[in-house]
Amino acid sequence: SKAISLKSSLEDTYSFITSLDYVDKWFPFVSRVREADGRPLGIGRKLYAVYDIPGYGEYLMLYKVTEYNRGKLIAIEGENLLKPRIEFRFVKIKEAETKLLIVITFRRLSYFFQYTIAPILNFLVNQKLQHSLFLLKSVFPY
């Protein structure tokens, strides 16, 4: 997990982070994100994440919002091989300062996965998250 303090209100931070137009600018895990259904943001909403994988091409993954508390928490989960879960937590520090916490976990429970692949994935994810927060600081409009 990684956290960043942003100099904006909770509402402005939340609006920017949840706008699909900007996700690919600050979240380098994905090439782009698009709606899979026309539902408003909430539990059950589906989103597609498009990944550009060198030597393979585009990989499309379906995510579903599994937890939602407007302005506080958004959790999405994918059902591919790694079973990723991404949480975005928002905490109001002051009127014009918000803390954003991003947590990425993998829900695979096998011992083989947890003791072989998971440590490497967690290391790589933490590196990417650090880069994401750096990019977020540079593109954040407030």
TORKOL-4160 file (C-alpha; in steps of 0.2 Angstrom, whole numbers, padded with zeros to 4 digits, m for minus):
142
<pt num="1" X="0000" Y="0000" Z="0000"/>
<pt num="2" X="0005" Y="0018" Z="m0003"/>
<pt num="3" X="m0002" Y="0034" Z="0002"/>
<pt num="4" X="m0001" Y="0052" Z="m0004"/>
<pt num="5" X="m0007" Y="0069" Z="0003"/>
<pt num="6" X="m0015" Y="0080" Z="m0010"/>
<pt num="7" X="m0018" Y="0099" Z="m0007"/>
<pt num="8" X="m0037" Y="0098" Z="m0012"/>
<pt num="9" X="m0054" Y="0095" Z="m0004"/>
<pt num="10" X="m0060" Y="0077" Z="m0002"/>
<pt num="11" X="m0073" Y="0080" Z="m0015"/>
<pt num="12" X="m0061" Y="0087" Z="m0028"/>
<pt num="13" X="m0049" Y="0073" Z="m0025"/>
<pt num="14" X="m0063" Y="0060" Z="m0026"/>
<pt num="15" X="m0069" Y="0068" Z="m0042"/>
<pt num="16" X="m0052" Y="0067" Z="m0050"/>
<pt num="17" X="m0048" Y="0050" Z="m0045"/>
<pt num="18" X="m0064" Y="0042" Z="m0050"/>
<pt num="19" X="m0064" Y="0051" Z="m0068"/>
<pt num="20" X="m0060" Y="0038" Z="m0081"/>
<pt num="21" X="m0053" Y="0051" Z="m0092"/>
<pt num="22" X="m0038" Y="0053" Z="m0081"/>
<pt num="23" X="m0034" Y="0036" Z="m0074"/>
<pt num="24" X="m0021" Y="0031" Z="m0088"/>
<pt num="25" X="m0012" Y="0048" Z="m0085"/>
<pt num="26" X="m0007" Y="0043" Z="m0067"/>
<pt num="27" X="m0010" Y="0025" Z="m0065"/>
<pt num="28" X="0003" Y="0016" Z="m0076"/>
<pt num="29" X="m0003" Y="m0001" Z="m0073"/>
<pt num="30" X="m0016" Y="0001" Z="m0086"/>
<pt num="31" X="m0016" Y="0009" Z="m0104"/>
<pt num="32" X="m0034" Y="0014" Z="m0102"/>
<pt num="33" X="m0050" Y="0011" Z="m0092"/>
<pt num="34" X="m0068" Y="0011" Z="m0099"/>
<pt num="35" X="m0085" Y="0007" Z="m0093"/>
<pt num="36" X="m0092" Y="m0010" Z="m0095"/>
<pt num="37" X="m0109" Y="m0005" Z="m0091"/>
<pt num="38" X="m0118" Y="0011" Z="m0090"/>
<pt num="39" X="m0121" Y="0010" Z="m0071"/>
<pt num="40" X="m0116" Y="0024" Z="m0059"/>
<pt num="41" X="m0101" Y="0021" Z="m0048"/>
<pt num="42" X="m0107" Y="0009" Z="m0034"/>
<pt num="43" X="m0107" Y="m0009" Z="m0029"/>
<pt num="44" X="m0109" Y="m0020" Z="m0044"/>
<pt num="45" X="m0102" Y="m0008" Z="m0057"/>
<pt num="46" X="m0091" Y="m0015" Z="m0070"/>
<pt num="47" X="m0076" Y="m0008" Z="m0078"/>
<pt num="48" X="m0063" Y="m0014" Z="m0091"/>
<pt num="49" X="m0045" Y="m0011" Z="m0089"/>
<pt num="50" X="m0034" Y="m0012" Z="m0105"/>
<pt num="51" X="m0016" Y="m0018" Z="m0102"/>
<pt num="52" X="m0003" Y="m0016" Z="m0116"/>
<pt num="53" X="0009" Y="m0031" Z="m0114"/>
<pt num="54" X="0025" Y="m0031" Z="m0124"/>
<pt num="55" X="0026" Y="m0046" Z="m0136"/>
<pt num="56" X="0008" Y="m0050" Z="m0133"/>
<pt num="57" X="m0003" Y="m0035" Z="m0136"/>
<pt num="58" X="m0018" Y="m0029" Z="m0128"/>
<pt num="59" X="m0025" Y="m0038" Z="m0113"/>
<pt num="60" X="m0043" Y="m0034" Z="m0107"/>
<pt num="61" X="m0048" Y="m0037" Z="m0089"/>
<pt num="62" X="m0065" Y="m0035" Z="m0081"/>
<pt num="63" X="m0066" Y="m0027" Z="m0064"/>
<pt num="64" X="m0081" Y="m0026" Z="m0053"/>
<pt num="65" X="m0084" Y="m0013" Z="m0039"/>
<pt num="66" X="m0086" Y="m0024" Z="m0023"/>
<pt num="67" X="m0085" Y="m0011" Z="m0009"/>
<pt num="68" X="m0091" Y="0007" Z="m0011"/>
<pt num="69" X="m0093" Y="0021" Z="0002"/>
<pt num="70" X="m0094" Y="0038" Z="m0008"/>
<pt num="71" X="m0079" Y="0049" Z="m0004"/>
<pt num="72" X="m0071" Y="0036" Z="0008"/>
<pt num="73" X="m0068" Y="0019" Z="m0001"/>
<pt num="74" X="m0069" Y="0011" Z="m0018"/>
<pt num="75" X="m0063" Y="m0007" Z="m0020"/>
<pt num="76" X="m0063" Y="m0016" Z="m0036"/>
<pt num="77" X="m0059" Y="m0034" Z="m0040"/>
<pt num="78" X="m0054" Y="m0044" Z="m0055"/>
<pt num="79" X="m0057" Y="m0062" Z="m0058"/>
<pt num="80" X="m0042" Y="m0067" Z="m0069"/>
<pt num="81" X="m0028" Y="m0079" Z="m0063"/>
<pt num="82" X="m0021" Y="m0067" Z="m0050"/>
<pt num="83" X="m0037" Y="m0061" Z="m0043"/>
<pt num="84" X="m0032" Y="m0043" Z="m0040"/>
<pt num="85" X="m0041" Y="m0032" Z="m0028"/>
<pt num="86" X="m0037" Y="m0013" Z="m0028"/>
<pt num="87" X="m0043" Y="m0001" Z="m0015"/>
<pt num="88" X="m0044" Y="0018" Z="m0015"/>
<pt num="89" X="m0046" Y="0025" Z="0002"/>
<pt num="90" X="m0050" Y="0044" Z="0004"/>
<pt num="91" X="m0047" Y="0053" Z="0021"/>
<pt num="92" X="m0050" Y="0071" Z="0024"/>
<pt num="93" X="m0035" Y="0079" Z="0033"/>
<pt num="94" X="m0040" Y="0097" Z="0032"/>
<pt num="95" X="m0053" Y="0107" Z="0022"/>
<pt num="96" X="m0041" Y="0108" Z="0008"/>
<pt num="97" X="m0030" Y="0092" Z="0011"/>
<pt num="98" X="m0034" Y="0074" Z="0007"/>
<pt num="99" X="m0025" Y="0058" Z="0010"/>
<pt num="100" X="m0027" Y="0045" Z="m0004"/>
<pt num="101" X="m0022" Y="0027" Z="0001"/>
<pt num="102" X="m0020" Y="0014" Z="m0013"/>
<pt num="103" X="m0019" Y="m0004" Z="m0008"/>
<pt num="104" X="m0017" Y="m0018" Z="m0021"/>
<pt num="105" X="m0018" Y="m0036" Z="m0015"/>
<pt num="106" X="m0020" Y="m0053" Z="m0024"/>
<pt num="107" X="m0034" Y="m0065" Z="m0018"/>
<pt num="108" X="m0025" Y="m0081" Z="m0023"/>
<pt num="109" X="m0024" Y="m0091" Z="m0007"/>
<pt num="110" X="m0013" Y="m0106" Z="m0012"/>
<pt num="111" X="0003" Y="m0109" Z="m0003"/>
<pt num="112" X="0012" Y="m0110" Z="m0019"/>
<pt num="113" X="0006" Y="m0093" Z="m0025"/>
<pt num="114" X="0009" Y="m0085" Z="m0008"/>
<pt num="115" X="0027" Y="m0091" Z="m0006"/>
<pt num="116" X="0033" Y="m0090" Z="m0024"/>
<pt num="117" X="0024" Y="m0078" Z="m0035"/>
<pt num="118" X="0016" Y="m0066" Z="m0022"/>
<pt num="119" X="0032" Y="m0059" Z="m0015"/>
<pt num="120" X="0039" Y="m0054" Z="m0032"/>
<pt num="121" X="0022" Y="m0047" Z="m0037"/>
<pt num="122" X="0021" Y="m0037" Z="m0021"/>
<pt num="123" X="0038" Y="m0030" Z="m0024"/>
<pt num="124" X="0034" Y="m0025" Z="m0042"/>
<pt num="125" X="0017" Y="m0018" Z="m0037"/>
<pt num="126" X="0025" Y="m0007" Z="m0024"/>
<pt num="127" X="0037" Y="0000" Z="m0037"/>
<pt num="128" X="0023" Y="0004" Z="m0049"/>
<pt num="129" X="0012" Y="0012" Z="m0035"/>
<pt num="130" X="0027" Y="0023" Z="m0030"/>
<pt num="131" X="0028" Y="0029" Z="m0048"/>
<pt num="132" X="0009" Y="0031" Z="m0049"/>
<pt num="133" X="0009" Y="0043" Z="m0034"/>
<pt num="134" X="0023" Y="0053" Z="m0042"/>
<pt num="135" X="0013" Y="0054" Z="m0058"/>
<pt num="136" X="m0002" Y="0059" Z="m0049"/>
<pt num="137" X="0007" Y="0073" Z="m0040"/>
<pt num="138" X="0012" Y="0080" Z="m0057"/>
<pt num="139" X="m0005" Y="0079" Z="m0066"/>
<pt num="140" X="m0016" Y="0083" Z="m0051"/>
<pt num="141" X="m0025" Y="0099" Z="m0056"/>
<pt num="142" X="m0028" Y="0107" Z="m0039"/>
